[in-house]
Every structure is written in C-alpha cells, then in structure tokens.
Amino acid sequence: MRNAAVMTLAAGCLLSSAGMSRASQSTGAGAAQVGANRCRNPLPAPNLPSGAQATDLLWPQSKMGLGAAGVWYLSRGKGVTVAVIDTGVDKANPVFGPDTVLSGPSVVDLGDSANYDCDGHGTAVAAIIAGRENGVDGFSGVAPDATVLPIRQTDTVAKPGSAVRLADAIRTATAAGARVITISIGTTEDSPDLRSAVQDALAHDVVVVAAAGTGGPASATTRPNAKFFPAAIPGVLAVGSVDRDGNASSFAQKGVGAVIAAPGGRMAVPAAGYPGALTAEQGTGFAAAFAAGTAALVLSYRPTLHNWQVVQRLEVTADRPASGALDASVGWGVVNPYRAVSTVLPDEGRPDPSLGPDYRVEPASAAVPGNQRTMQQVVLGVAGGGVLMLAVPVITAAVRRGRIRGTRAGV
C-alpha cells in the first residue's frame, strides 16, 4: 500500500503517493480496464488533475529537448526493441501506439502475460522510453518509434525483484533479440547467476541499463547507499537521478557508482489502467528509462554501433556536473539525447576487438588541463530548413582508452 508519506523502495524508484492508499481506491469511470480482473488489489488512482499542475510536472520533456526541433528530426528510435523488465506494461494505454508494445512474458507466474500492469511502475517506465508524442495530455516519450518488450519480474515495486527472477528476465530479453534492456527495479542481492545473465546479454551486444538505486531507511530491503544490482555489475550503465534544476535527487544513492544521470525528480507520467490520465512519480528507475530511451535513439541512428560504443556516447556527451569531474551521485553528468545521437566521435568506427563489454572511457571536461586532454570542435547537425552548425567540445583520439574491470569509469 502506498501511504500519504513518500515511501522509499529498494526498487530503485521512490514513489510519491499522496492520497494513493490502495485500500481506499474508488473504481469510477476512469478505473482500470486492462488486466483489472487479474490484479489482487485496485490499481493506484492517478494523483494529478489535468491542467496546470500536470503541465508543470512535464518538465523532463523540455529538459531532454524532445520533439521535432530537438532530436527527433534525426532519430525517433525506429527499429530498436527495448526490453522493460518491471511490473508489466498496460499495453492498451493511449500513450502507446498500436504496435509499440509487444506481447511479453512473465517470469513471476510462468505462462502469464506482461501486457497488463497491477502497479503502474512498468507502464510509466515504458511510456518514458517509447510513449508517443502527446498521446496523453502533452506527455512524450524519448523514442516514440521504438518498440517495447515488457517482461514482468514482480507484481509490485513494494516487493522488489530477486536476483533469480532478474536473471531469468534478462536471459529472456536477450533471447528475444532486444537491443536495449532496462531494469528499474533492482535488488541489493548479488549473485553469480545474475552476473552471468548480464555478461551473456553484454556478449550478445545488448545495452544493459539499470537504476543506480534509491537510498532510504535501513531495512531488510533498503539500506542507505547500498549497492544495487544489476547496476553495480561491470558493463551495466548505472543511472542516477536529478531534479528539474539539474541537482542530484535527495533520494538517490550516493557514491555507489552511477555512470550518468537523467531526470528522476517528481514528474508526470501516464497512469496504468486510467486512459489519458497522468500521475506524479519520482525515482532513479524513471531516470534509467530516460537513459534507455536515449540508447534507442542512438542505435536507431547508428545501428552498427556496439553496446560499449553506445555507453561511451552517453557518457562523453552527457552535460557535465558543475565540478566537471566524476560525481558520486550523477556520474559524468545528465544524459543529452541530441548530443548522444549527433556528436561525431573520432575513431568510433575502428573499435579495438580486444576491448570487452565492460570497456569504459573517461570523458573530458573543461576543468581538465589542456595538456591532459585534446579537444576538438565537431559539427552536430542540421536543424529545420537550414543548416545549423554547432561546435561543442568532445573527446578526441587523445581520450584515454582503458579496460577497467570490476570498477566504474574513472574510479
């Protein structure tokens, strides 16, 4: 049950829940239609009215530069399948196009479908990744032409995933041919089986994205600044959270290896089972969804890239933290979809075959002395009806290449 306070969950996602006690939900005209008869409890009712309040909480769409004038004239994620390992996805929600959500399995109840959502978390994550533009009250996903493969590994974020189910779900996604896998509900449980499943996905050239985790009161499931898995496994893109001002979210784990960050502060997302309605949520799990959607944009525009090259792009093109250095909460900075898709990286076409899936680069920054990094101006793209030549500093051939095993980039 979500109570009136802000409840911290080990799922890597902190859910805002004012007035959302499941025991007291009404089931009026807007009540859930999809999978409602298969859920043990009523779906959480939306906690946002339409109008100014909802619009104000759509800040991530502006911060991420989404839309035709942003990155979509270059890439919309077409041809890329993103596996969403979560609580299932409300396939019939109008935020999704008719062919956006594939038929997905459940590793909780074998033989069950992942095309309904008794919690709402998985639907919100999938919508952030591939929700169509303005499908719900001004909401837009990052890669609206990408395809979502839902895989249910838990029925509710109140019961976060186990390492066994996560490993099964990752193997299922890899076998189905997903190019990107996102895990927003992680675990503090480490296991050889989970590590093996991740390594198998990386060996199949899959980009694996996971929430770095949400800190909270010490308990059996959540410990402040505990490592979350699979985010802590080498080769996984671990994502931290920022608020609308670009500051690290207060609920995000500190010092546990976030590689990059993305919007995760209180935002409006589509509500599962309530067509056209938005609800307010927050957490590193939603930040991971923004990063996964950006990976889909990159792979659609540059389909020959390997998974480590996609991770490299997201790292080196992120908007640097104020210090210009690796930050304990936001890694190398906030993901920037336009720069991730359009930036020209020297030597990218000549990968070293000896580099493994845990290859990392250390992004350059303005704070690094010039004698330690060589910077180059690059052309970013064409906008509107004219040519807009934007030169930004990016890393060049002088970027230190290294194969770092068992640790995060630059650590």
C-alpha positions as CSV (number, residue, x, y, z in Angstrom):
1,M,0.0,0.0,0.0
2,R,1.2,3.5,-0.8
3,N,0.6,5.7,2.1
4,A,0.4,9.5,2.4
5,A,4.1,9.9,3.0
6,V,6.8,9.5,0.5
7,M,7.7,5.8,0.6
8,T,11.3,4.6,-0.1
9,L,11.6,1.4,-2.0
10,A,14.5,-0.9,-2.8
11,A,13.2,-1.0,-6.4
12,G,15.5,1.9,-7.3
13,C,12.4,4.1,-7.5
14,L,10.8,6.3,-4.9
15,L,7.1,6.8,-5.5
16,S,5.2,9.9,-4.5
17,S,1.9,8.7,-3.1
18,A,-0.2,11.4,-1.5
19,G,-3.8,10.1,-1.3
20,M,-3.0,6.8,-3.0
21,S,-3.8,4.2,-0.4
22,R,-4.8,1.1,-2.4
23,A,-7.3,0.1,0.3
24,S,-9.3,3.2,-0.3
25,Q,-9.2,3.5,-4.1
26,S,-12.5,4.2,-5.8
27,T,-13.3,2.5,-9.1
28,G,-15.3,5.0,-11.1
29,A,-15.5,5.6,-14.8
30,G,-11.7,6.1,-15.1
31,A,-10.9,2.9,-13.3
32,A,-8.6,0.3,-14.8
33,Q,-9.9,-1.6,-17.8
34,V,-6.8,-3.6,-18.8
35,G,-6.0,-6.6,-16.6
36,A,-8.1,-5.3,-13.7
37,N,-9.7,-8.7,-13.1
38,R,-6.2,-10.2,-12.8
39,C,-4.9,-7.8,-10.1
40,R,-5.2,-8.7,-6.4
41,N,-5.7,-5.0,-5.5
42,P,-7.2,-2.0,-7.2
43,L,-4.7,0.0,-9.3
44,P,-3.4,3.2,-7.8
45,A,-5.6,6.1,-8.8
46,P,-3.9,9.0,-10.6
47,N,-2.9,11.8,-8.2
48,L,-2.8,14.6,-10.7
49,P,-5.7,16.6,-12.2
50,S,-5.3,17.7,-15.8
51,G,-4.3,21.2,-16.3
52,A,-1.5,23.5,-14.9
53,Q,-0.3,21.1,-12.2
54,A,0.2,18.2,-14.7
55,T,1.8,20.5,-17.3
56,D,4.2,21.8,-14.7
57,L,5.4,18.3,-13.9
58,L,6.1,17.6,-17.6
59,W,9.5,19.3,-17.1
60,P,11.6,16.3,-18.2
61,Q,10.2,16.6,-21.8
62,S,11.7,20.1,-22.0
63,K,14.9,19.3,-20.2
64,M,15.6,16.4,-22.5
65,G,15.0,18.5,-25.6
66,L,12.4,16.1,-27.1
67,G,10.4,17.0,-30.1
68,A,10.8,17.6,-33.8
69,A,13.0,20.6,-33.1
70,G,15.2,18.6,-30.8
71,V,16.5,15.2,-31.6
72,W,13.5,13.6,-33.4
73,Y,14.4,15.0,-36.8
74,L,17.5,12.8,-36.5
75,S,16.1,9.7,-34.7
76,R,12.9,8.5,-33.1
77,G,14.1,5.1,-32.1
78,K,12.6,3.2,-35.1
79,G,13.8,-0.4,-35.4
80,V,15.1,-0.7,-31.8
81,T,13.4,-3.1,-29.3
82,V,13.8,-2.1,-25.6
83,A,13.0,-4.8,-23.0
84,V,11.4,-3.3,-19.9
85,I,11.9,-5.7,-17.0
86,D,9.4,-4.4,-14.5
87,T,5.8,-4.8,-13.3
88,G,4.4,-5.3,-16.8
89,V,3.0,-2.7,-19.2
90,D,-0.6,-1.5,-19.8
91,K,-0.4,-2.2,-23.5
92,A,-3.8,-0.6,-24.2
93,N,-2.8,2.7,-22.7
94,P,-3.3,5.5,-25.3
95,V,0.3,6.7,-24.6
96,F,1.4,3.8,-26.8
97,G,1.0,3.4,-30.5
98,P,-0.9,0.3,-31.8
99,D,2.4,-1.5,-32.4
100,T,4.6,-0.1,-29.7
101,V,4.2,-2.8,-27.1
102,L,4.9,-6.4,-28.0
103,S,3.4,-9.4,-26.3
104,G,5.7,-10.1,-23.4
105,P,6.1,-12.9,-20.8
106,S,6.1,-13.0,-17.0
107,V,8.9,-14.7,-15.0
108,V,6.7,-14.4,-11.9
109,D,3.9,-16.6,-13.0
110,L,5.1,-18.7,-15.9
111,G,2.7,-18.7,-18.8
112,D,1.2,-15.3,-17.7
113,S,1.4,-12.2,-19.8
114,A,3.2,-9.0,-19.1
115,N,0.7,-6.9,-21.1
116,Y,-1.1,-5.6,-18.1
117,D,0.2,-3.8,-15.0
118,C,-1.1,-4.1,-11.5
119,D,1.2,-1.5,-10.1
120,G,1.8,1.2,-12.8
121,H,5.6,1.4,-12.5
122,G,6.3,-0.6,-15.6
123,T,3.8,1.4,-17.6
124,A,5.4,4.6,-16.6
125,V,8.9,3.3,-17.5
126,A,7.8,2.1,-20.9
127,A,6.0,5.4,-21.6
128,I,9.1,7.4,-20.8
129,I,11.0,5.2,-23.2
130,A,8.6,4.9,-26.1
131,G,5.4,6.9,-25.4
132,R,4.1,8.6,-28.5
133,E,4.1,12.4,-28.5
134,N,1.1,14.0,-26.9
135,G,-0.6,10.6,-26.6
136,V,-1.6,11.6,-23.1
137,D,-2.1,15.3,-22.1
138,G,1.2,16.6,-23.6
139,F,3.4,13.7,-22.4
140,S,6.1,12.4,-24.8
141,G,8.5,9.5,-24.6
142,V,12.1,9.8,-25.5
143,A,12.0,7.4,-28.5
144,P,8.4,7.3,-29.7
145,D,9.1,4.9,-32.7
146,A,11.0,2.4,-30.6
147,T,9.4,-1.0,-29.6
148,V,8.8,-2.2,-26.1
149,L,9.1,-5.8,-24.9
150,P,7.6,-6.0,-21.5
151,I,8.8,-8.7,-19.1
152,R,7.2,-8.9,-15.7
153,Q,9.6,-9.8,-12.9
154,T,7.5,-8.6,-10.0
155,D,3.9,-7.6,-9.4
156,T,4.7,-4.5,-7.4
157,V,7.6,-2.3,-6.5
158,A,6.8,-3.0,-2.9
159,K,8.2,-6.4,-3.5
160,P,11.4,-5.7,-5.4
161,G,12.9,-8.2,-7.7
162,S,15.0,-11.2,-6.7
163,A,18.3,-11.9,-8.3
164,V,16.9,-15.2,-9.7
165,R,13.9,-13.6,-11.4
166,L,16.1,-10.7,-12.7
167,A,18.5,-13.2,-14.2
168,D,15.6,-15.1,-15.8
169,A,14.1,-11.9,-17.2
170,I,17.5,-10.7,-18.6
171,R,18.0,-14.0,-20.3
172,T,14.5,-13.9,-21.7
173,A,15.1,-10.4,-23.1
174,T,18.4,-11.4,-24.6
175,A,17.0,-14.5,-26.3
176,A,14.1,-12.3,-27.7
177,G,16.6,-10.1,-29.5
178,A,16.3,-6.9,-27.5
179,R,19.0,-4.3,-28.3
180,V,18.5,-2.5,-25.0
181,I,17.4,-3.9,-21.6
182,T,16.3,-1.6,-18.8
183,I,15.9,-2.6,-15.2
184,S,14.3,0.0,-13.0
185,I,13.5,-2.4,-10.1
186,G,16.7,-3.8,-8.9
187,T,17.9,-5.7,-5.8
188,T,20.6,-5.4,-3.1
189,E,21.2,-9.1,-3.7
190,D,24.3,-10.1,-5.6
191,S,24.5,-13.5,-7.2
192,P,26.7,-15.4,-9.7
193,D,23.6,-16.2,-11.7
194,L,22.6,-12.6,-12.1
195,R,26.1,-11.6,-13.1
196,S,26.2,-14.5,-15.6
197,A,22.9,-13.3,-17.2
198,V,24.2,-9.8,-17.5
199,Q,27.5,-11.0,-19.1
200,D,25.5,-13.1,-21.6
201,A,23.5,-10.0,-22.6
202,L,26.6,-8.0,-23.0
203,A,28.2,-10.7,-25.0
204,H,25.2,-10.5,-27.3
205,D,25.9,-6.8,-27.8
206,V,22.9,-5.7,-25.7
207,V,23.0,-2.3,-24.0
208,V,22.1,-3.0,-20.3
209,V,20.7,0.0,-18.4
210,A,19.8,-0.1,-14.7
211,A,18.8,2.3,-11.9
212,A,21.7,3.1,-9.6
213,G,19.3,2.8,-6.7
214,T,17.2,4.8,-4.2
215,G,18.5,5.3,-0.7
216,G,16.3,5.2,2.4
217,P,15.9,4.0,5.9
218,A,17.8,0.9,6.8
219,S,15.6,-2.1,6.4
220,A,15.6,-5.7,5.2
221,T,15.2,-4.4,1.6
222,T,16.8,-1.0,1.5
223,R,20.0,0.3,3.1
224,P,21.3,3.8,2.6
225,N,23.9,3.9,-0.2
226,A,23.8,0.1,-0.6
227,K,24.9,-1.3,-4.0
228,F,22.0,-2.2,-6.3
229,F,22.2,-5.0,-8.8
230,P,22.5,-5.3,-11.7
231,A,23.5,-1.6,-11.7
232,A,26.7,-2.5,-9.8
233,I,27.8,-5.1,-12.3
234,P,30.6,-4.0,-14.6
235,G,29.4,-3.3,-18.1
236,V,25.9,-2.1,-17.0
237,L,25.1,1.6,-17.5
238,A,24.1,2.7,-14.0
239,V,21.9,5.7,-13.9
240,G,21.4,8.3,-11.1
241,S,18.7,10.9,-10.8
242,V,18.5,14.7,-11.0
243,D,15.7,17.1,-10.3
244,R,14.4,19.8,-12.6
245,D,17.2,22.1,-11.6
246,G,19.8,19.6,-12.6
247,N,20.8,18.8,-9.0
248,A,21.2,15.2,-7.7
249,S,17.9,14.0,-6.2
250,S,17.9,13.7,-2.5
251,F,16.6,10.2,-2.6
252,A,19.3,8.9,-5.0
253,Q,22.1,6.6,-3.7
254,K,25.4,8.3,-3.1
255,G,28.8,7.0,-4.0
256,V,27.6,3.7,-5.4
257,G,28.8,4.0,-9.0
258,A,26.3,6.0,-11.1
259,V,27.8,6.4,-14.6
260,I,25.4,9.1,-15.8
261,A,22.2,10.7,-14.6
262,A,18.8,11.6,-16.0
263,P,15.5,13.2,-14.8
264,G,14.1,11.3,-11.9
265,G,12.6,14.0,-9.7
266,R,8.9,14.4,-9.3
267,M,7.3,14.3,-12.7
268,A,4.1,13.5,-14.5
269,V,3.8,10.0,-16.1
270,P,0.8,8.1,-17.6
271,A,-1.2,6.1,-15.1
272,A,-1.7,2.4,-15.9
273,G,-5.3,1.5,-16.3
274,Y,-6.6,5.1,-16.5
275,P,-6.6,6.1,-20.1
276,G,-5.5,9.6,-20.7
277,A,-4.6,10.3,-17.0
278,L,-1.3,11.3,-15.6
279,T,0.1,10.6,-12.1
280,A,3.1,12.0,-10.2
281,E,6.1,9.7,-9.6
282,Q,9.8,10.1,-8.9
283,G,12.8,7.8,-8.6
284,T,16.1,6.6,-10.2
285,G,14.0,3.9,-12.0
286,F,12.5,6.6,-14.2
287,A,15.9,8.2,-14.8
288,A,17.1,4.8,-16.1
289,A,14.1,4.9,-18.5
290,F,15.3,8.2,-20.0
291,A,18.8,6.8,-20.5
292,A,17.4,3.6,-22.1
293,G,15.3,5.7,-24.5
294,T,18.3,7.7,-25.4
295,A,20.2,4.5,-26.2
296,A,17.4,3.5,-28.5
297,L,17.7,6.8,-30.3
298,V,21.4,6.3,-30.8
299,L,21.1,2.7,-32.0
300,S,18.3,3.7,-34.5
301,Y,20.5,6.5,-36.0
302,R,23.8,4.5,-35.7
303,P,22.7,0.8,-35.9
304,T,26.2,-0.5,-36.4
305,L,27.5,0.6,-33.0
306,H,28.4,-1.9,-30.4
307,N,26.9,-1.7,-26.9
308,W,30.1,-0.3,-25.4
309,Q,30.1,2.4,-28.1
310,V,26.6,3.4,-27.1
311,V,27.5,3.6,-23.5
312,Q,30.6,5.6,-24.4
313,R,28.4,8.1,-26.4
314,L,26.1,8.6,-23.5
315,E,29.0,9.2,-21.1
316,V,31.1,11.6,-23.2
317,T,28.1,13.6,-24.4
318,A,26.4,14.0,-21.1
319,D,26.1,17.5,-19.6
320,R,29.0,17.6,-17.2
321,P,28.3,18.2,-13.5
322,A,29.4,21.5,-12.1
323,S,32.7,20.1,-10.9
324,G,33.5,18.8,-14.4
325,A,34.6,15.6,-12.7
326,L,33.1,12.2,-11.9
327,D,30.4,12.8,-9.3
328,A,29.3,10.3,-6.7
329,S,25.6,10.9,-7.4
330,V,25.4,11.8,-11.1
331,G,28.4,10.2,-12.6
332,W,29.6,12.1,-15.7
333,G,26.5,14.2,-15.9
334,V,23.0,14.3,-17.3
335,V,22.2,12.4,-20.4
336,N,21.8,14.6,-23.5
337,P,19.9,12.9,-26.3
338,Y,20.7,15.3,-29.1
339,R,24.5,15.2,-28.4
340,A,24.4,11.5,-27.9
341,V,22.8,10.9,-31.3
342,S,24.6,13.6,-33.3
343,T,28.1,14.0,-32.0
344,V,31.0,12.8,-34.2
345,L,33.4,10.8,-32.2
346,P,36.9,10.2,-33.8
347,D,38.0,6.6,-34.0
348,E,34.5,5.3,-33.2
349,G,34.4,3.3,-36.5
350,R,37.6,1.4,-35.5
351,P,36.8,-0.4,-32.3
352,D,39.6,-2.4,-30.7
353,P,38.5,-6.0,-30.8
354,S,40.4,-6.8,-27.6
355,L,38.1,-4.5,-25.6
356,G,35.5,-6.3,-23.6
357,P,31.9,-5.3,-22.9
358,D,33.0,-3.5,-19.7
359,Y,35.1,-1.0,-21.7
360,R,34.9,2.5,-20.3
361,V,36.3,5.9,-21.3
362,E,36.9,8.8,-19.1
363,P,35.0,11.8,-20.5
364,A,36.9,15.0,-21.0
365,S,35.7,18.3,-19.4
366,A,36.6,21.9,-19.4
367,A,38.0,21.6,-15.9
368,V,40.7,19.2,-17.2
369,P,44.0,21.0,-18.1
370,G,44.6,21.1,-21.8
371,N,47.8,19.3,-21.6
372,Q,45.9,16.2,-20.4
373,R,43.2,16.2,-23.0
374,T,42.9,17.1,-26.7
375,M,39.6,18.8,-27.5
376,Q,38.0,19.2,-30.9
377,Q,35.1,21.1,-32.3
378,V,32.6,19.0,-34.2
379,V,29.6,19.6,-36.3
380,L,26.4,18.5,-34.6
381,G,23.6,18.6,-37.2
382,V,21.1,20.1,-39.4
383,A,18.0,21.8,-37.9
384,G,14.8,22.9,-39.5
385,G,15.0,24.2,-43.1
386,G,18.6,25.5,-42.7
387,V,21.9,24.3,-41.6
388,L,22.8,25.0,-38.0
389,M,26.5,24.4,-37.4
390,L,27.0,23.9,-33.7
391,A,30.5,23.3,-32.4
392,V,30.9,21.7,-29.0
393,P,33.9,20.3,-27.3
394,V,34.0,16.5,-27.3
395,I,36.6,13.9,-26.6
396,T,39.0,13.0,-29.4
397,A,41.6,10.4,-30.1
398,A,43.6,11.6,-27.1
399,V,40.9,10.3,-24.8
400,R,42.4,7.7,-22.5
401,R,41.3,4.2,-23.6
402,G,41.4,1.6,-20.9
403,R,39.8,-1.6,-20.0
404,I,38.6,-1.3,-16.4
405,R,37.3,-4.4,-14.8
406,G,35.4,-4.6,-11.6
407,T,35.0,-0.8,-11.2
408,R,33.3,2.2,-12.7
409,A,34.7,4.7,-15.2
410,G,37.4,6.8,-13.9
411,V,37.3,5.3,-10.4
